[in-house]
Amino acid sequence: MTKPNLDDIIKAGLRYYANKMRQDEARYKELEAREEAKEQERWERDCKYGHYRYYGEDHEPYWVPGEDNGDD
């Protein structure tokens, strides 16, 4: 039985991790796109049925569905 060449082992390991990183990146982009679509859908629904309230402590816009705060 011959010993495996160290360079071949390193190259195989690098190929494995490069492929894994590409798959993880594609999976991450897909999940990010799904989350963004859900957030956009929620935002549109809140805009349709709710009213702009105020900026909260974290300075993010905040919608209260079904309440009219007089800003219309």
mmJSON file of the N, C-alpha and C atoms, coordinates in Angstrom:
{"data_MODEL":{"atom_site":{
"group_PDB":["ATOM","ATOM","ATOM","ATOM","ATOM","ATOM","ATOM","ATOM","ATOM","ATOM","ATOM","ATOM","ATOM","ATOM","ATOM","ATOM","ATOM","ATOM","ATOM","ATOM","ATOM","ATOM","ATOM","ATOM","ATOM","ATOM","ATOM","ATOM","ATOM","ATOM","ATOM","ATOM","ATOM","ATOM","ATOM","ATOM","ATOM","ATOM","ATOM","ATOM","ATOM","ATOM","ATOM","ATOM","ATOM","ATOM","ATOM","ATOM","ATOM","ATOM","ATOM","ATOM","ATOM","ATOM","ATOM","ATOM","ATOM","ATOM","ATOM","ATOM","ATOM","ATOM","ATOM","ATOM","ATOM","ATOM","ATOM","ATOM","ATOM","ATOM","ATOM","ATOM","ATOM","ATOM","ATOM","ATOM","ATOM","ATOM","ATOM","ATOM","ATOM","ATOM","ATOM","ATOM","ATOM","ATOM","ATOM","ATOM","ATOM","ATOM","ATOM","ATOM","ATOM","ATOM","ATOM","ATOM","ATOM","ATOM","ATOM","ATOM","ATOM","ATOM","ATOM","ATOM","ATOM","ATOM","ATOM","ATOM","ATOM","ATOM","ATOM","ATOM","ATOM","ATOM","ATOM","ATOM","ATOM","ATOM","ATOM","ATOM","ATOM","ATOM","ATOM","ATOM","ATOM","ATOM","ATOM","ATOM","ATOM","ATOM","ATOM","ATOM","ATOM","ATOM","ATOM","ATOM","ATOM","ATOM","ATOM","ATOM","ATOM","ATOM","ATOM","ATOM","ATOM","ATOM","ATOM","ATOM","ATOM","ATOM","ATOM","ATOM","ATOM","ATOM","ATOM","ATOM","ATOM","ATOM","ATOM","ATOM","ATOM","ATOM","ATOM","ATOM","ATOM","ATOM","ATOM","ATOM","ATOM","ATOM","ATOM","ATOM","ATOM","ATOM","ATOM","ATOM","ATOM","ATOM","ATOM","ATOM","ATOM","ATOM","ATOM","ATOM","ATOM","ATOM","ATOM","ATOM","ATOM","ATOM","ATOM","ATOM","ATOM","ATOM","ATOM","ATOM","ATOM","ATOM","ATOM","ATOM","ATOM","ATOM","ATOM","ATOM","ATOM","ATOM","ATOM","ATOM","ATOM","ATOM","ATOM","ATOM","ATOM","ATOM","ATOM","ATOM"],
"id":[1,2,3,4,5,6,7,8,9,10,11,12,13,14,15,16,17,18,19,20,21,22,23,24,25,26,27,28,29,30,31,32,33,34,35,36,37,38,39,40,41,42,43,44,45,46,47,48,49,50,51,52,53,54,55,56,57,58,59,60,61,62,63,64,65,66,67,68,69,70,71,72,73,74,75,76,77,78,79,80,81,82,83,84,85,86,87,88,89,90,91,92,93,94,95,96,97,98,99,100,101,102,103,104,105,106,107,108,109,110,111,112,113,114,115,116,117,118,119,120,121,122,123,124,125,126,127,128,129,130,131,132,133,134,135,136,137,138,139,140,141,142,143,144,145,146,147,148,149,150,151,152,153,154,155,156,157,158,159,160,161,162,163,164,165,166,167,168,169,170,171,172,173,174,175,176,177,178,179,180,181,182,183,184,185,186,187,188,189,190,191,192,193,194,195,196,197,198,199,200,201,202,203,204,205,206,207,208,209,210,211,212,213,214,215,216],
"type_symbol":["N","C","C","N","C","C","N","C","C","N","C","C","N","C","C","N","C","C","N","C","C","N","C","C","N","C","C","N","C","C","N","C","C","N","C","C","N","C","C","N","C","C","N","C","C","N","C","C","N","C","C","N","C","C","N","C","C","N","C","C","N","C","C","N","C","C","N","C","C","N","C","C","N","C","C","N","C","C","N","C","C","N","C","C","N","C","C","N","C","C","N","C","C","N","C","C","N","C","C","N","C","C","N","C","C","N","C","C","N","C","C","N","C","C","N","C","C","N","C","C","N","C","C","N","C","C","N","C","C","N","C","C","N","C","C","N","C","C","N","C","C","N","C","C","N","C","C","N","C","C","N","C","C","N","C","C","N","C","C","N","C","C","N","C","C","N","C","C","N","C","C","N","C","C","N","C","C","N","C","C","N","C","C","N","C","C","N","C","C","N","C","C","N","C","C","N","C","C","N","C","C","N","C","C","N","C","C","N","C","C","N","C","C","N","C","C"],
"label_atom_id":["N","CA","C","N","CA","C","N","CA","C","N","CA","C","N","CA","C","N","CA","C","N","CA","C","N","CA","C","N","CA","C","N","CA","C","N","CA","C","N","CA","C","N","CA","C","N","CA","C","N","CA","C","N","CA","C","N","CA","C","N","CA","C","N","CA","C","N","CA","C","N","CA","C","N","CA","C","N","CA","C","N","CA","C","N","CA","C","N","CA","C","N","CA","C","N","CA","C","N","CA","C","N","CA","C","N","CA","C","N","CA","C","N","CA","C","N","CA","C","N","CA","C","N","CA","C","N","CA","C","N","CA","C","N","CA","C","N","CA","C","N","CA","C","N","CA","C","N","CA","C","N","CA","C","N","CA","C","N","CA","C","N","CA","C","N","CA","C","N","CA","C","N","CA","C","N","CA","C","N","CA","C","N","CA","C","N","CA","C","N","CA","C","N","CA","C","N","CA","C","N","CA","C","N","CA","C","N","CA","C","N","CA","C","N","CA","C","N","CA","C","N","CA","C","N","CA","C","N","CA","C","N","CA","C","N","CA","C","N","CA","C","N","CA","C","N","CA","C","N","CA","C"],
"label_alt_id":[null,null,null,null,null,null,null,null,null,null,null,null,null,null,null,null,null,null,null,null,null,null,null,null,null,null,null,null,null,null,null,null,null,null,null,null,null,null,null,null,null,null,null,null,null,null,null,null,null,null,null,null,null,null,null,null,null,null,null,null,null,null,null,null,null,null,null,null,null,null,null,null,null,null,null,null,null,null,null,null,null,null,null,null,null,null,null,null,null,null,null,null,null,null,null,null,null,null,null,null,null,null,null,null,null,null,null,null,null,null,null,null,null,null,null,null,null,null,null,null,null,null,null,null,null,null,null,null,null,null,null,null,null,null,null,null,null,null,null,null,null,null,null,null,null,null,null,null,null,null,null,null,null,null,null,null,null,null,null,null,null,null,null,null,null,null,null,null,null,null,null,null,null,null,null,null,null,null,null,null,null,null,null,null,null,null,null,null,null,null,null,null,null,null,null,null,null,null,null,null,null,null,null,null,null,null,null,null,null,null,null,null,null,null,null,null],
"label_comp_id":["MET","MET","MET","THR","THR","THR","LYS","LYS","LYS","PRO","PRO","PRO","ASN","ASN","ASN","LEU","LEU","LEU","ASP","ASP","ASP","ASP","ASP","ASP","ILE","ILE","ILE","ILE","ILE","ILE","LYS","LYS","LYS","ALA","ALA","ALA","GLY","GLY","GLY","LEU","LEU","LEU","ARG","ARG","ARG","TYR","TYR","TYR","TYR","TYR","TYR","ALA","ALA","ALA","ASN","ASN","ASN","LYS","LYS","LYS","MET","MET","MET","ARG","ARG","ARG","GLN","GLN","GLN","ASP","ASP","ASP","GLU","GLU","GLU","ALA","ALA","ALA","ARG","ARG","ARG","TYR","TYR","TYR","LYS","LYS","LYS","GLU","GLU","GLU","LEU","LEU","LEU","GLU","GLU","GLU","ALA","ALA","ALA","ARG","ARG","ARG","GLU","GLU","GLU","GLU","GLU","GLU","ALA","ALA","ALA","LYS","LYS","LYS","GLU","GLU","GLU","GLN","GLN","GLN","GLU","GLU","GLU","ARG","ARG","ARG","TRP","TRP","TRP","GLU","GLU","GLU","ARG","ARG","ARG","ASP","ASP","ASP","CYS","CYS","CYS","LYS","LYS","LYS","TYR","TYR","TYR","GLY","GLY","GLY","HIS","HIS","HIS","TYR","TYR","TYR","ARG","ARG","ARG","TYR","TYR","TYR","TYR","TYR","TYR","GLY","GLY","GLY","GLU","GLU","GLU","ASP","ASP","ASP","HIS","HIS","HIS","GLU","GLU","GLU","PRO","PRO","PRO","TYR","TYR","TYR","TRP","TRP","TRP","VAL","VAL","VAL","PRO","PRO","PRO","GLY","GLY","GLY","GLU","GLU","GLU","ASP","ASP","ASP","ASN","ASN","ASN","GLY","GLY","GLY","ASP","ASP","ASP","ASP","ASP","ASP"],
"label_asym_id":["A","A","A","A","A","A","A","A","A","A","A","A","A","A","A","A","A","A","A","A","A","A","A","A","A","A","A","A","A","A","A","A","A","A","A","A","A","A","A","A","A","A","A","A","A","A","A","A","A","A","A","A","A","A","A","A","A","A","A","A","A","A","A","A","A","A","A","A","A","A","A","A","A","A","A","A","A","A","A","A","A","A","A","A","A","A","A","A","A","A","A","A","A","A","A","A","A","A","A","A","A","A","A","A","A","A","A","A","A","A","A","A","A","A","A","A","A","A","A","A","A","A","A","A","A","A","A","A","A","A","A","A","A","A","A","A","A","A","A","A","A","A","A","A","A","A","A","A","A","A","A","A","A","A","A","A","A","A","A","A","A","A","A","A","A","A","A","A","A","A","A","A","A","A","A","A","A","A","A","A","A","A","A","A","A","A","A","A","A","A","A","A","A","A","A","A","A","A","A","A","A","A","A","A","A","A","A","A","A","A","A","A","A","A","A","A"],
"label_entity_id":["1","1","1","1","1","1","1","1","1","1","1","1","1","1","1","1","1","1","1","1","1","1","1","1","1","1","1","1","1","1","1","1","1","1","1","1","1","1","1","1","1","1","1","1","1","1","1","1","1","1","1","1","1","1","1","1","1","1","1","1","1","1","1","1","1","1","1","1","1","1","1","1","1","1","1","1","1","1","1","1","1","1","1","1","1","1","1","1","1","1","1","1","1","1","1","1","1","1","1","1","1","1","1","1","1","1","1","1","1","1","1","1","1","1","1","1","1","1","1","1","1","1","1","1","1","1","1","1","1","1","1","1","1","1","1","1","1","1","1","1","1","1","1","1","1","1","1","1","1","1","1","1","1","1","1","1","1","1","1","1","1","1","1","1","1","1","1","1","1","1","1","1","1","1","1","1","1","1","1","1","1","1","1","1","1","1","1","1","1","1","1","1","1","1","1","1","1","1","1","1","1","1","1","1","1","1","1","1","1","1","1","1","1","1","1","1"],
"label_seq_id":[1,1,1,2,2,2,3,3,3,4,4,4,5,5,5,6,6,6,7,7,7,8,8,8,9,9,9,10,10,10,11,11,11,12,12,12,13,13,13,14,14,14,15,15,15,16,16,16,17,17,17,18,18,18,19,19,19,20,20,20,21,21,21,22,22,22,23,23,23,24,24,24,25,25,25,26,26,26,27,27,27,28,28,28,29,29,29,30,30,30,31,31,31,32,32,32,33,33,33,34,34,34,35,35,35,36,36,36,37,37,37,38,38,38,39,39,39,40,40,40,41,41,41,42,42,42,43,43,43,44,44,44,45,45,45,46,46,46,47,47,47,48,48,48,49,49,49,50,50,50,51,51,51,52,52,52,53,53,53,54,54,54,55,55,55,56,56,56,57,57,57,58,58,58,59,59,59,60,60,60,61,61,61,62,62,62,63,63,63,64,64,64,65,65,65,66,66,66,67,67,67,68,68,68,69,69,69,70,70,70,71,71,71,72,72,72],
"pdbx_PDB_ins_code":[null,null,null,null,null,null,null,null,null,null,null,null,null,null,null,null,null,null,null,null,null,null,null,null,null,null,null,null,null,null,null,null,null,null,null,null,null,null,null,null,null,null,null,null,null,null,null,null,null,null,null,null,null,null,null,null,null,null,null,null,null,null,null,null,null,null,null,null,null,null,null,null,null,null,null,null,null,null,null,null,null,null,null,null,null,null,null,null,null,null,null,null,null,null,null,null,null,null,null,null,null,null,null,null,null,null,null,null,null,null,null,null,null,null,null,null,null,null,null,null,null,null,null,null,null,null,null,null,null,null,null,null,null,null,null,null,null,null,null,null,null,null,null,null,null,null,null,null,null,null,null,null,null,null,null,null,null,null,null,null,null,null,null,null,null,null,null,null,null,null,null,null,null,null,null,null,null,null,null,null,null,null,null,null,null,null,null,null,null,null,null,null,null,null,null,null,null,null,null,null,null,null,null,null,null,null,null,null,null,null,null,null,null,null,null,null],
"Cartn_x":[0.836,0.0,0.894,0.555,1.38,0.808,1.695,1.268,0.633,-0.439,-1.035,-0.116,-0.148,0.66,0.029,0.823,0.326,-0.307,0.273,-0.298,-1.698,-1.901,-3.222,-4.255,-3.842,-4.744,-5.13,-4.158,-4.429,-5.347,-5.075,-5.916,-7.344,-7.501,-8.846,-9.579,-8.869,-9.484,-9.89,-9.051,-9.385,-10.58,-10.641,-11.795,-13.07,-12.976,-14.137,-14.653,-13.757,-14.183,-14.629,-14.022,-14.467,-15.888,-16.168,-17.521,-18.517,-18.11,-18.986,-19.28,-18.292,-18.497,-19.447,-19.316,-20.224,-21.653,-21.826,-23.166,-23.75,-22.935,-23.403,-23.778,-22.977,-23.27,-24.58,-24.801,-26.047,-27.233,-27.084,-28.149,-28.439,-27.388,-27.555,-28.288,-27.918,-28.58,-30.055,-30.358,-31.748,-32.55,-31.982,-32.669,-32.85,-31.83,-31.917,-33.008,-33.11,-34.15,-35.541,-35.692,-36.978,-37.359,-36.393,-36.66,-37.014,-36.328,-36.618,-38.019,-38.413,-39.759,-40.826,-40.575,-41.523,-41.637,-40.497,-40.501,-41.237,-41.011,-41.693,-43.203,-43.6,-45.023,-45.668,-44.971,-45.479,-45.592,-44.587,-44.584,-45.746,-45.953,-47.053,-48.408,-48.545,-49.795,-50.037,-49.005,-49.148,-49.459,-48.857,-49.13,-50.578,-51.082,-52.439,-53.471,-53.243,-54.251,-53.91,-52.727,-52.326,-51.935,-51.434,-51.044,-49.678,-48.938,-47.63,-47.787,-47.02,-47.182,-46.113,-44.896,-43.816,-42.506,-41.425,-40.143,-39.924,-39.609,-39.404,-38.022,-37.663,-36.364,-35.215,-35.416,-34.366,-34.434,-35.27,-35.399,-35.852,-36.647,-37.218,-38.681,-39.16,-40.577,-41.427,-42.587,-43.36,-44.814,-45.442,-46.813,-47.751,-48.902,-49.913,-51.13,-51.378,-52.505,-53.834,-54.631,-55.993,-56.158,-55.097,-55.224,-54.931,-55.686,-55.453,-54.865,-53.654,-53.021,-53.075,-53.837,-54.025,-52.947,-52.02,-50.951,-51.348,-52.553,-52.953,-53.093],
"Cartn_y":[-1.167,0.0,1.248,2.174,3.381,4.484,5.338,6.458,7.525,8.154,9.218,10.445,11.127,12.32,13.455,14.129,15.193,16.324,16.657,17.721,17.351,16.085,15.645,15.735,15.396,15.476,16.928,17.815,19.241,19.793,19.46,19.948,19.43,18.165,17.598,18.304,18.571,19.286,20.694,21.392,22.741,22.742,21.747,21.643,21.398,20.512,20.206,21.468,22.199,23.394,24.518,24.626,25.639,25.332,24.054,23.667,23.89,23.544,23.738,25.22,26.069,27.507,28.045,27.575,28.006,27.574,26.343,25.857,26.657,26.917,27.692,29.107,29.701,31.054,31.087,30.103,30.034,29.837,28.97,28.734,30.008,30.714,31.951,33.004,33.136,34.111,33.77,32.485,32.052,32.368,32.062,32.363,33.868,34.631,36.082,36.637,36.095,36.534,36.199,35.011,34.63,35.556,35.834,36.721,38.122,38.591,39.916,39.957,38.888,38.824,38.804,38.052,38.017,39.394,40.051,41.378,42.376,42.303,43.198,42.941,41.684,41.338,41.86,41.678,42.164,43.684,44.338,45.791,46.307,45.678,46.091,45.855,44.725,44.438,45.466,45.786,46.77,48.152,48.489,49.787,49.849,48.727,48.697,48.791,48.071,47.983,48.789,49.355,50.062,51.494,52.144,53.535,53.737,54.68,55.015,55.556,55.056,55.444,56.447,56.025,56.905,56.13,56.802,56.118,55.645,54.379,53.796,54.112,53.449,53.669,53.333,52.351,51.958,52.749,53.792,54.694,53.981,52.946,52.237,52.634,52.754,53.046,51.924,52.255,51.32,51.495,50.421,50.457,49.817,50.436,49.874,49.563,48.301,47.942,48.406,49.049,49.395,50.611,51.282,52.474,53.707,54.752,56.014,56.988,57.45,58.359,59.812,60.115,61.488,62.02,61.187,61.649,61.626,61.158,61.0,62.327],
"Cartn_z":[0.0,0.0,0.0,-0.884,-0.976,-0.089,0.35,1.179,0.278,0.742,-0.053,-0.071,-1.164,-1.323,-0.499,0.284,1.151,0.34,-0.789,-1.634,-2.118,-2.492,-2.937,-1.808,-0.605,0.549,0.807,0.767,1.003,-0.075,-1.33,-2.437,-2.303,-1.93,-1.751,-0.62,0.466,1.589,1.2,0.452,0.006,-0.936,-1.837,-2.742,-1.95,-0.946,-0.11,0.581,1.229,1.959,1.032,-0.156,-1.117,-1.589,-1.871,-2.279,-1.145,0.069,1.219,1.43,1.289,1.445,0.376,-0.865,-1.934,-1.632,-1.166,-0.817,0.344,1.355,2.509,2.09,1.199,0.736,-0.046,-0.9,-1.668,-0.728,0.26,1.236,2.035,2.432,3.185,2.352,1.076,0.206,0.026,-0.108,-0.246,1.014,2.177,3.435,3.617,3.257,3.375,2.46,1.244,0.32,0.856,1.446,2.035,3.185,4.058,5.196,4.715,3.688,3.152,2.544,1.85,1.265,2.369,3.439,4.559,5.201,5.386,5.993,5.102,3.798,2.863,2.893,2.912,2.968,4.255,5.376,6.653,6.633,6.086,6.025,5.175,4.01,3.132,3.798,4.472,5.171,6.278,7.036,8.096,7.532,6.401,5.777,5.299,4.806,4.275,5.392,6.475,7.535,8.78,8.837,10.042,9.751,10.765,10.65,11.283,10.747,11.271,12.686,13.608,15.003,15.421,15.608,16.027,15.932,16.178,16.237,17.661,17.787,19.106,19.646,20.715,21.345,20.403,19.537,18.607,17.3,17.25,16.102,14.841,15.012,13.874,13.716,12.47,12.291,12.87,13.344,14.107,13.715,13.317,12.826,13.816,14.009,14.89,14.028,13.748,12.883,13.458,12.609,12.974,13.857,14.245,15.082,14.247,14.471,13.784,14.802,14.525,15.473,15.008,13.958,13.531,12.603,12.133,11.243,9.774,9.467,8.07,7.372],
"occupancy":[1.0,1.0,1.0,1.0,1.0,1.0,1.0,1.0,1.0,1.0,1.0,1.0,1.0,1.0,1.0,1.0,1.0,1.0,1.0,1.0,1.0,1.0,1.0,1.0,1.0,1.0,1.0,1.0,1.0,1.0,1.0,1.0,1.0,1.0,1.0,1.0,1.0,1.0,1.0,1.0,1.0,1.0,1.0,1.0,1.0,1.0,1.0,1.0,1.0,1.0,1.0,1.0,1.0,1.0,1.0,1.0,1.0,1.0,1.0,1.0,1.0,1.0,1.0,1.0,1.0,1.0,1.0,1.0,1.0,1.0,1.0,1.0,1.0,1.0,1.0,1.0,1.0,1.0,1.0,1.0,1.0,1.0,1.0,1.0,1.0,1.0,1.0,1.0,1.0,1.0,1.0,1.0,1.0,1.0,1.0,1.0,1.0,1.0,1.0,1.0,1.0,1.0,1.0,1.0,1.0,1.0,1.0,1.0,1.0,1.0,1.0,1.0,1.0,1.0,1.0,1.0,1.0,1.0,1.0,1.0,1.0,1.0,1.0,1.0,1.0,1.0,1.0,1.0,1.0,1.0,1.0,1.0,1.0,1.0,1.0,1.0,1.0,1.0,1.0,1.0,1.0,1.0,1.0,1.0,1.0,1.0,1.0,1.0,1.0,1.0,1.0,1.0,1.0,1.0,1.0,1.0,1.0,1.0,1.0,1.0,1.0,1.0,1.0,1.0,1.0,1.0,1.0,1.0,1.0,1.0,1.0,1.0,1.0,1.0,1.0,1.0,1.0,1.0,1.0,1.0,1.0,1.0,1.0,1.0,1.0,1.0,1.0,1.0,1.0,1.0,1.0,1.0,1.0,1.0,1.0,1.0,1.0,1.0,1.0,1.0,1.0,1.0,1.0,1.0,1.0,1.0,1.0,1.0,1.0,1.0,1.0,1.0,1.0,1.0,1.0,1.0],
"B_iso_or_equiv":[0.0,0.0,0.0,0.0,0.0,0.0,0.0,0.0,0.0,0.0,0.0,0.0,0.0,0.0,0.0,0.0,0.0,0.0,0.0,0.0,0.0,0.0,0.0,0.0,0.0,0.0,0.0,0.0,0.0,0.0,0.0,0.0,0.0,0.0,0.0,0.0,0.0,0.0,0.0,0.0,0.0,0.0,0.0,0.0,0.0,0.0,0.0,0.0,0.0,0.0,0.0,0.0,0.0,0.0,0.0,0.0,0.0,0.0,0.0,0.0,0.0,0.0,0.0,0.0,0.0,0.0,0.0,0.0,0.0,0.0,0.0,0.0,0.0,0.0,0.0,0.0,0.0,0.0,0.0,0.0,0.0,0.0,0.0,0.0,0.0,0.0,0.0,0.0,0.0,0.0,0.0,0.0,0.0,0.0,0.0,0.0,0.0,0.0,0.0,0.0,0.0,0.0,0.0,0.0,0.0,0.0,0.0,0.0,0.0,0.0,0.0,0.0,0.0,0.0,0.0,0.0,0.0,0.0,0.0,0.0,0.0,0.0,0.0,0.0,0.0,0.0,0.0,0.0,0.0,0.0,0.0,0.0,0.0,0.0,0.0,0.0,0.0,0.0,0.0,0.0,0.0,0.0,0.0,0.0,0.0,0.0,0.0,0.0,0.0,0.0,0.0,0.0,0.0,0.0,0.0,0.0,0.0,0.0,0.0,0.0,0.0,0.0,0.0,0.0,0.0,0.0,0.0,0.0,0.0,0.0,0.0,0.0,0.0,0.0,0.0,0.0,0.0,0.0,0.0,0.0,0.0,0.0,0.0,0.0,0.0,0.0,0.0,0.0,0.0,0.0,0.0,0.0,0.0,0.0,0.0,0.0,0.0,0.0,0.0,0.0,0.0,0.0,0.0,0.0,0.0,0.0,0.0,0.0,0.0,0.0,0.0,0.0,0.0,0.0,0.0,0.0],
"pdbx_formal_charge":[null,null,null,null,null,null,null,null,null,null,null,null,null,null,null,null,null,null,null,null,null,null,null,null,null,null,null,null,null,null,null,null,null,null,null,null,null,null,null,null,null,null,null,null,null,null,null,null,null,null,null,null,null,null,null,null,null,null,null,null,null,null,null,null,null,null,null,null,null,null,null,null,null,null,null,null,null,null,null,null,null,null,null,null,null,null,null,null,null,null,null,null,null,null,null,null,null,null,null,null,null,null,null,null,null,null,null,null,null,null,null,null,null,null,null,null,null,null,null,null,null,null,null,null,null,null,null,null,null,null,null,null,null,null,null,null,null,null,null,null,null,null,null,null,null,null,null,null,null,null,null,null,null,null,null,null,null,null,null,null,null,null,null,null,null,null,null,null,null,null,null,null,null,null,null,null,null,null,null,null,null,null,null,null,null,null,null,null,null,null,null,null,null,null,null,null,null,null,null,null,null,null,null,null,null,null,null,null,null,null,null,null,null,null,null,null],
"auth_seq_id":[1,1,1,2,2,2,3,3,3,4,4,4,5,5,5,6,6,6,7,7,7,8,8,8,9,9,9,10,10,10,11,11,11,12,12,12,13,13,13,14,14,14,15,15,15,16,16,16,17,17,17,18,18,18,19,19,19,20,20,20,21,21,21,22,22,22,23,23,23,24,24,24,25,25,25,26,26,26,27,27,27,28,28,28,29,29,29,30,30,30,31,31,31,32,32,32,33,33,33,34,34,34,35,35,35,36,36,36,37,37,37,38,38,38,39,39,39,40,40,40,41,41,41,42,42,42,43,43,43,44,44,44,45,45,45,46,46,46,47,47,47,48,48,48,49,49,49,50,50,50,51,51,51,52,52,52,53,53,53,54,54,54,55,55,55,56,56,56,57,57,57,58,58,58,59,59,59,60,60,60,61,61,61,62,62,62,63,63,63,64,64,64,65,65,65,66,66,66,67,67,67,68,68,68,69,69,69,70,70,70,71,71,71,72,72,72],
"auth_comp_id":["MET","MET","MET","THR","THR","THR","LYS","LYS","LYS","PRO","PRO","PRO","ASN","ASN","ASN","LEU","LEU","LEU","ASP","ASP","ASP","ASP","ASP","ASP","ILE","ILE","ILE","ILE","ILE","ILE","LYS","LYS","LYS","ALA","ALA","ALA","GLY","GLY","GLY","LEU","LEU","LEU","ARG","ARG","ARG","TYR","TYR","TYR","TYR","TYR","TYR","ALA","ALA","ALA","ASN","ASN","ASN","LYS","LYS","LYS","MET","MET","MET","ARG","ARG","ARG","GLN","GLN","GLN","ASP","ASP","ASP","GLU","GLU","GLU","ALA","ALA","ALA","ARG","ARG","ARG","TYR","TYR","TYR","LYS","LYS","LYS","GLU","GLU","GLU","LEU","LEU","LEU","GLU","GLU","GLU","ALA","ALA","ALA","ARG","ARG","ARG","GLU","GLU","GLU","GLU","GLU","GLU","ALA","ALA","ALA","LYS","LYS","LYS","GLU","GLU","GLU","GLN","GLN","GLN","GLU","GLU","GLU","ARG","ARG","ARG","TRP","TRP","TRP","GLU","GLU","GLU","ARG","ARG","ARG","ASP","ASP","ASP","CYS","CYS","CYS","LYS","LYS","LYS","TYR","TYR","TYR","GLY","GLY","GLY","HIS","HIS","HIS","TYR","TYR","TYR","ARG","ARG","ARG","TYR","TYR","TYR","TYR","TYR","TYR","GLY","GLY","GLY","GLU","GLU","GLU","ASP","ASP","ASP","HIS","HIS","HIS","GLU","GLU","GLU","PRO","PRO","PRO","TYR","TYR","TYR","TRP","TRP","TRP","VAL","VAL","VAL","PRO","PRO","PRO","GLY","GLY","GLY","GLU","GLU","GLU","ASP","ASP","ASP","ASN","ASN","ASN","GLY","GLY","GLY","ASP","ASP","ASP","ASP","ASP","ASP"],
"auth_asym_id":["A","A","A","A","A","A","A","A","A","A","A","A","A","A","A","A","A","A","A","A","A","A","A","A","A","A","A","A","A","A","A","A","A","A","A","A","A","A","A","A","A","A","A","A","A","A","A","A","A","A","A","A","A","A","A","A","A","A","A","A","A","A","A","A","A","A","A","A","A","A","A","A","A","A","A","A","A","A","A","A","A","A","A","A","A","A","A","A","A","A","A","A","A","A","A","A","A","A","A","A","A","A","A","A","A","A","A","A","A","A","A","A","A","A","A","A","A","A","A","A","A","A","A","A","A","A","A","A","A","A","A","A","A","A","A","A","A","A","A","A","A","A","A","A","A","A","A","A","A","A","A","A","A","A","A","A","A","A","A","A","A","A","A","A","A","A","A","A","A","A","A","A","A","A","A","A","A","A","A","A","A","A","A","A","A","A","A","A","A","A","A","A","A","A","A","A","A","A","A","A","A","A","A","A","A","A","A","A","A","A","A","A","A","A","A","A"],
"auth_atom_id":["N","CA","C","N","CA","C","N","CA","C","N","CA","C","N","CA","C","N","CA","C","N","CA","C","N","CA","C","N","CA","C","N","CA","C","N","CA","C","N","CA","C","N","CA","C","N","CA","C","N","CA","C","N","CA","C","N","CA","C","N","CA","C","N","CA","C","N","CA","C","N","CA","C","N","CA","C","N","CA","C","N","CA","C","N","CA","C","N","CA","C","N","CA","C","N","CA","C","N","CA","C","N","CA","C","N","CA","C","N","CA","C","N","CA","C","N","CA","C","N","CA","C","N","CA","C","N","CA","C","N","CA","C","N","CA","C","N","CA","C","N","CA","C","N","CA","C","N","CA","C","N","CA","C","N","CA","C","N","CA","C","N","CA","C","N","CA","C","N","CA","C","N","CA","C","N","CA","C","N","CA","C","N","CA","C","N","CA","C","N","CA","C","N","CA","C","N","CA","C","N","CA","C","N","CA","C","N","CA","C","N","CA","C","N","CA","C","N","CA","C","N","CA","C","N","CA","C","N","CA","C","N","CA","C","N","CA","C","N","CA","C","N","CA","C","N","CA","C","N","CA","C"],
"pdbx_PDB_model_num":[1,1,1,1,1,1,1,1,1,1,1,1,1,1,1,1,1,1,1,1,1,1,1,1,1,1,1,1,1,1,1,1,1,1,1,1,1,1,1,1,1,1,1,1,1,1,1,1,1,1,1,1,1,1,1,1,1,1,1,1,1,1,1,1,1,1,1,1,1,1,1,1,1,1,1,1,1,1,1,1,1,1,1,1,1,1,1,1,1,1,1,1,1,1,1,1,1,1,1,1,1,1,1,1,1,1,1,1,1,1,1,1,1,1,1,1,1,1,1,1,1,1,1,1,1,1,1,1,1,1,1,1,1,1,1,1,1,1,1,1,1,1,1,1,1,1,1,1,1,1,1,1,1,1,1,1,1,1,1,1,1,1,1,1,1,1,1,1,1,1,1,1,1,1,1,1,1,1,1,1,1,1,1,1,1,1,1,1,1,1,1,1,1,1,1,1,1,1,1,1,1,1,1,1,1,1,1,1,1,1,1,1,1,1,1,1]
}}}
